[in-house]
Amino acid sequence: MSDHTAAYFDPKGLDVAALDRYVRENRALKGFSEQLTISPDELLTQRCDVLVPAAMERAITEENVERVDCRILAEGANGPTTPEADAVLDRRKDEIFVIPDILCNAGGVIVSYFEWVQGLQQFFGQRRKLWIA
């Protein structure tokens, strides 16, 4: 698990509830653990069932794509893979199922658009029901 401040990994699994409490209290992952710290680049290549690069563009590159070790790659960020990495993932489609960002992140893009429209109309901090026809 990672955010913009830190990355953590434990092959036995992480205590997600403890991480959630820590982030609620501290607003970031940094400082949660010294023993579980890993570099963000190393985290992307750890064996897992589902890998969700959800924060940065171009996280999966031609340098690390061969070491990606997951069954499902759910592209939660906009453009988390480079074109070169996409080509390698296409060749690895029998071992890695890719949910492309245009599908996996579509809800986030739609909500961003609604937030932008709400800002234009100066409806800051107000909840509105959106009806889509």
Buried (B, 14 or more C-beta within 10 A) or exposed (E): BBBEEBBBBEEEEBEEEEBEEBBEEEEEBBEBBEEBEBEBEEBBBBEBEEBBBBEEEEBBBBEBBEEBEBEEBBBBBBBBBBEEBBEBBEEBEEEBBBBBBEEBBEEBEEEEEEEEEBEEEEEEEEEEEEEEE
